Amino acid sequence: MSGENVERSLHRKMADTVSNWITEQRENKRSEEISAFRKLFGDEFLSGRPA
């Protein structure tokens, strides 16, 4: 494997790691937002029924 191939492979792995981290952070944030709404309003906000 040439140095250029190794560099490309490492770059791809790093990009994948960052991409996965960003996705996880977005999912965690969404989970936290839903949890906060449930604490405020109960499960009614999800079903569309008035609280």
N, C-alpha and C positions, 0 to 999 in steps of 0.2 A: 504494500500500500504506500503510495507516494505521500509526501508531506502535504500536498494540496488536497488529496482525498481525505486525509486525516483531519485537516482543518475544516473541510466542508462537513464532514461527519459530526465533528464537535459543534460546529455552528448550528447544524440542524437539531442536534440534541438540546442545545441551549435554547433555541427558539421554541422547541416543543415544551420544554420545562416551563418557560415563561408563559406560553400560551395556556398550558394546563393550570398554572397558578392563577392566572387572570380569570379563567372559567370558574375555578373553585371559589375565588373571592366573590364573584358575582352571585354564585349560587348561595354562598353563606350570607351575603347581604340580603338577598331575597328572603331567605329563611328567617332572618332576624326581623325583617319588616313584617312578615306574616305573623310571627310570634308577637310582635308589639301590637298589631291590630287585634289579635285574639285577646290579648290582655286587656285592651281598652274596651272592645266591643263584644267579646265572646265570639262564638262561631257564627253568629247571625250575619256578620258582614260577608262571609263567604257564600252563604246561601241566598243572599239578596233579600232576606226577610228583615223587616224593621226590628231594631233592638228593643 
